[in-house]
């Protein structure tokens, strides 16, 4: 068994005092930001266990659930994760728990900042909502707090996660397009961005393979850059007859761009998407979409976290939530 890393080990590596390390790891005054960051980075590198928080919470329950959401998922016009958070609040209340929300900035995530609610030992466990970088998830995991990932996962990080059945849902809705006579089908989404988009892209591919259709790389288009910011969509010179869009906002933006170029939905191009949020009905015609059961995701997330607070066995459980297709008017049948 490897030797447990101590504050003194970190202090010796950096040539500082143990008191300085203690102040930095507990975010106390008296240490410069530059040195504090060096100490935190080295603590993570050396696999130091942040046990003080966990020990305090074993003897004192707070009755609070912490929710961490990257700021890019919690903007004014973001309907998906804001609604999941509302459902989490409602479920937590039913379970006689409170919620504390932390909106994680890019800088805080990059610099491995410990959330204030964790520093002050105000939560019994954490729900990570959206997609947080594996580096930051690994860092938070060293706090030894019960933690559940919601709507994302990493194979090599053994934490419970609640996800939609994205692969099958995409396979199902792409198959629906094919059965409506579509043979040239594109995909709109940055497949390097989030695990949910990747799974939807793979489900789309399975449907093409099953029906013997050839994938055309020119039909793969992006609506976001690699940081998750929405961008102007580049429309291919040759259009497919339909697009599977990774989310309703992508479908709304793509449909709006095509309409501005003179194309008609669904006469010229059919659209399907995911989530069943407001963007799917804001567009004219309303978009056929996969309904993601956000209320069930929230319910399962709170339930699993409360169970995990008292149980440490069988880590890395995967809870998959099924979906339904909401049929609207954005798909044309090709005879």
N, C-alpha and C positions, 0 to 999 in steps of 0.2 A: 504493500500500500504506500502511495506517495505521501511525503511529509506535508502536513497542513501548512499553508502559507500564512504567515503572521504579518502584522503591521511592521514589526521590526525587520522582517525580511525585505519588505518594500523600502523601508527607510534606508537599510544598508545598501541596496542597489542604487539608490539615488543620492546617497550621501547627505541625508537630512535626518532630523530627529523623528522618533516615534510619535511625539506629540504633533509634529507638523503633519505627518501622515494621517493621524486620527482626525485632526481638524479638517483636512481636505476631504477625507472619505465621508465625514459627517456634515460637510458643507458649513463649517463654522468659520467665523472671521479670523483674520490673521495670516492667511495664505494667499499669495497672488493668484489670479485666475490662470496664468500660464503654468505655474508650478502645480496648482490644483489639478489641472487637466493632465499633466504628466503623471501625477500620482494615480489618478483614476485609470488612465490608459495602461499603466504598468500593472495595476491591481487586476485589471481584466486579463491582461496578457499572462500573468502569473497564476491565474485561476484562484484568486483570493475570494473567500466566501464572506459575503456581507451578512454575518449572522446576527448582528445587533438588532436589526429590524425584526427578523423572524423570532428571536428569543422574546422580544417584548410582546409580540402579538400572540405568542403561545400562552402567556399569562394574562393577557388583557384583550378581550374582543371589543372591537370598535362599533360593530353593527353597520359598517360602511363597506361598499364595493367601489373600487376605483375603476374608472373607465378611461383609457388612453386612446385618443384618436389623432392621427397626423392631420395637421391643419388643412392639407389639400383635400381631405375627405369631409371637411366640415365648413364649407363655404356657404354663402347666402343661397345660391341656387343648386345646392347639393341635396337632393331629396331622398337618396337611398340610405346613407348612414345616419343622417339626422333623425330619420324615422326609426331606424333600428335602436338608436339611443333612447328615443322616447319610449319604445316598447320595453327596453331594459329597465328604465326608470319605473314603469308601471309594474313590471314583474317583480322588481326588487321591493317595491312598496307592498305588494301582495305577500311577499315573504318577510315583511317587517324589517327590511333593510333599507338603508339610504345609499344614494349614489353620489360620487364625487367625480366630476369630469375634468380631465386635463387635456387640453388641445396642444399637441406636441408640435413645436416648430422644427423646421429643417435643421436649424443651428443646434437646438437641444438634442435632436436625434444624432447628429453628426458628432457632437462633443460628449455623448454619453452622459447627459445630465440626469441625475436622479430626480424624479418628480417630487415636488414639495410634499404631496400627500403621503409619499413613502418615507421621506426624510423625517416627517413629523409623526410617523407611525399612526396615521389616521385611517388606514384601510386594512381589511382582513384578507383581501385578495384583489387580483387585477383582471380586467377584461381588456384585451387589445383588439381594437376595432378598426377595420380597414386593412392595410398592409404596412407593417413596420419592418424596417430592414433586419436581416438576420443578425447583423452585428449588434443592433440595439436590443433585439429580443434576447440574445445570449447575455448581454450585459444586465438586463433587468432580471433575468433568471437567476443571476448570482445573488439577488436580494433574498432568495429563498422564500418568496411569497407565492402562494398558489396563484396560477396564471392560466388563462384560457385565451386561445387565439380565435377570433371571430371573423369568418369570411376569408381566411388565408391559412397557409400552413407551410412548413419547411420539413422535408423528409428527415434531415439529419438533426433536427431539434425536437427532442422528445417531450412535447407538450400537448395537452388535449386541445382539439380544435373543432369548431362548429362550422361546417361548410354546406353550401348548396350543392346538389348533385349536378354540377355544371357540365360535366362530360356527357352524361346521358341526356340532359335537357337540350344541349346543342345538337347532339346526334338526332334527337327526336324532332326538333323544329326544322333542321336541315332536311331530314327525310320528308317532312311535310311539304317543303318546297319542291323537292324532287317528284313527289307524288302528284303535285300540281302541274307537272310537265316541265319544270325548270332543269336544264342541264348545264348551263353556265352560271355558276353561283360564286360570288365573291365573299370575302370576309373583311369586315371593317373593325380594326382594333390593333393596338400595339402589343404584339404577342411577347415582347420582352419585358413587359411592365409588371403585371400581377399574375399570381397563380390562377385566379378565377378566369382571366382572359385566356391564359394558356390552355386551361381545361376546356373552355368553350371552343377554342380553335381546334383542339384535338378531336372533340366530339363532331365538329363540322367535317373534319377529315375522314372520320370513320364512316359517316354517311356517304361521302363521295366514293370511298373505296367499296362499300357494300353494294352500291348501285353501279359500279363500274365506270364512274365518271373521272375525268382527268383534271387534276388540280392545275390551275393556271396562276403562276406567281404574280402576274400582272393584276390579278383581281384581289390581291392582298394589299389593303390600304390602311393608313394610320389616321387616327383622329387626335392622338396625343403624342407628345414627345416623351423621351425616356425618363422625365421627372414627373410625368402625370399631368402636365399642362396641356390644355386643348389648343390645337393648332388648325390652320387652314388645311382642309382636306384636298389632296391632289387627286383629281378624277382621272382614271386611265382613259387613253384615247379610244380603246375598244371597251364598251361596257358589257358586263354580264347582264342576264335578265333579272337577277335577284342578288341581294346582299344579305348575309347574316351579320348583324351588327352586335358588338359585344355588350352594349348597354343601350338603354332608351335614348340617352343624350346623344350618343354616337349616331343613332338612327335619325334623330331629329336634325342634327347638324348635317348629316349626309343628305337627307331628304331636302333640306332647305337649300343646300348648295346645288343639287340636281335641278330643283325647281327653278332656281335663279338662272340656270343655264338653258332652261326651256324644256327640260324633260318632265314627263308626267308620272306621278306615282299613283297607282301601280301599272298604268298602261305601258310605260316604257321600262321602268325598273320597279321590281317588288322589293319590299323591305320587311325584315323580321328582326326582333331584338330581344333583350333580356331586362328583367327587373320589374316591369309594370309600375313605373313611377309616372309622375305627371307629364314628363316629356312625351310619353307614348300617346297621350290623348290631346296634347297641345298641337300636335301636327295634324294637318288635314291632307289625306284621310288619316284617321287614327290607326296606330301601328299594331299589328299582330305581335305579341310579345310573350316571353316566358315569365310567368308570375313567380317571383321569388318570395317565399313565405317569411317575410322579415319578422313578423310577430313570433313565429315558431323558432326562428333562429335566436331571438332575444330570450325567449322562455327557456330554451335548452341551455343557452350560455349561462344564465343566472343559476339554473338548477345544477349544472355541472360544476360551477364554481363553488357553490355552497357545499356540494358533496366533496369536492376536492379539498376544501379547507380542513375537513376532518379525516381525509383519507389520502394516503401517500402511495398506495399500491397501483399497479397497472397504469403507469404513466404513458401518455401519448395516445389516449383514446381518440378515435375519429368518429364524430357524429355527423351524419349526412342527412340533410333535409331535402325532401322531394319537391317537385315543382308541378305546375299546371301551365298549359298554353291558353292564353286569352286570344281568341280569334277576333280580328277586326277587319279593316278594309284595305290593308296595304299590300295584299297579295293577289296577283292576277293568275288565273288558270290558263295554261298554254295547252291547246288541244292539238 
